[in-house]
Amino acid sequence: MENDEILHFFGVLVECKSLLFGGFIEEKTEEKKELRMIGASIHAGEVIEIYEDTLITGKINPGAIVQVYAKLYVMQGVFGIIEGQSEEACISSQSFKNATIRFFGKSIHHFTTFEMSLVYYKDNDIVVEKGDYIHV
């Protein structure tokens, strides 16, 4: 808009006793987070490393080891071993059965639950949040 158009516009706003403010437009470059998808189960004997937020549509079978550095979502359950390798790592699944969860020398063995759970490391301990209203 030209200067005289802007002045006229503000004059109309003052006359109408209205306020219209949309802020300043600044082009922001938001980091787009991609979610990697593994469309299979992780089988016994497999060792995989997860460096980016990942969805596994299958399950983590007994004998499989997953080393996690980011957020991990597992659709069909965790039955194997998960090792959190960073403080940002967290694991979310609808079920865990006889799973082993490790973070920085701390372990939970034979972890079993059949409700939505989020597992992460905080304040030198492994935290488990259960239920429908967990924060991811």
Secondary structure, 3 states (H helix, E strand, C coil): CCHHHHHHHHHHHHHHCCCCCCCCCCCCCCCCCCCEEECCCECCCCEEEECCCEEECCCECCCCEEEECCEEEECCCECCEEEECCCCCEEEECCEEEEEEEECCEEEEEEEECCCEEEEEECCEEEEEECCCCCC
